[in-house]
């Protein structure tokens, strides 16, 4: 009877060690994936592009943070600077989600957390500029 108890205790001990090792390896893998995801977007941090908002008016979008949710969705936090007559008039921030794959949309997230497709916000060259930036994101995310 003592031999059976000893064997059961040893089996339990070794099986618990295996579970801890697997869990530890999964945690390390998650951390590595997060670091890799962050590093691939480093070249776009502080990247900026401007959009015209009329005569002597421009809005500059400056990338502050990029998060990849998965291979098809990336959220970008922009600092937004509005200039009128070459003077900075307003600074704010906003989040946009760039979706790829079957959806292929760019959405603005307002302060209440609601989303709006940028096709309803921007037109013409402004829309194309946003889409061009989205293409850069997609290229980096697919590497």
N, C-alpha and C positions, 0 to 999 in steps of 0.2 A: 504494500500500500504506500509506503514512504517513497518507493521508487517512482510510482505513478504520479504522486504529488510533485516530486522533484522535477520530473519530466514536464508536467503541465506548467509548472512555474517557469522553467527555462524556455518553453515554447512561447509563453505569454510575454516574457521579457524580450526575447528576440523579435517577436512579431511587433511589439510596441516600438522597438528601435527602428524597424523597417518603415513603419508609418511615419515616424518623426523625420527620417531621412527623405522620404518622398515629399512630405510637406515642405521641408526645407528647400529641396530642389525646385519645387513649384514656386516658392516665394522668390528664390534667386532668379528664376526665369522671368517672372513678372517684373521684377526690378530692372533686369537687363532690357526687356522690351520697352519699358517706360523711358529709360535712358536713351536707347536707340531712336525712339520716336522723337524725343526732344532734340537730339543732336541733328537729325536730318532736316529740321526746320530752322536751325540756328542762322543760316545764311539769309533768311527772310526777316529776322527780328530787326526792327528799325527801318525796314524797307518802306519806302513811301511812294505814293502816286497821287496826282492831283486831278481834280475834276472841275470843270468850269461850271459856275452857277449863274452866269450872266456877265454883263459888262463890268469889268474890274472887280469881279467876284470869283473866288476860287475856294475849293474845299480840299484839304490835304488829308489823306488817310495814312497813318503811320502804324505799322504792325508792332504790337506790344507783346502779344502772347498767342501761341498756336497750340491747339490740342487736337490730336487725332483720336476720334472715338473708335474708328475701325478703318478698314481699307477704303471705305466709300464716303466717310463723313469727317469733316475737319472744321473745328470752330476757331475763328480768328477774332481776337480782341484788338480793336483799332483805337488809337487816339485820333480824334478828328479836330482839325484846326480850320476855322472859317476865316478867310481874309476878305476884306472889302477895301478897295483903294490901297492895296498893298499893306494894310494894317491888320494885325491879328485882332479879330473882334470876338471870337468865341472859341472855347476849347471844351470838348466833351469826349466821351468814349462810347463805343458801341460794339456789340458782338454780331458776327455774321457766321452762318453755317454754310459751308460749301459741300453739297451732296453730289456724288458721282454715281455711275452705274445707270440703273434704269430711271432714277429720279432726275439726275442732272440739273439741279437747281441751286440757287444761292438765296438764302433767306436771312432777312434782318430780324434780330430779336430785340423787341422793344423792352422798356423798363419793367413792364408787367409780365414779361416772359412769353408774350405772344409773338408768333413769327409772321413775317410778311415776305412774299416773294419779291426779289428786287426788280423783276420785270415790271412791277406796278409802281416802283419808286424812281428808277432811272430809265433813261431812253438814250438812243443813239450812241455817241462816242463814250459817254459815261458808263453805259451798260457794257460796251465792248471792253473798256478798260478793266472793269471788275471781272469780266469773264477771262481776260488775259491773265490777271493775277491768279484767278482760280486754276488756270492751266498750269501755272508755275507750281502751285500747291500740289496738284495732282501728280505732276512729274516727280516732285520730291517724295511724295507719299508712296509712289509705286516703286521706288528704288529699294 
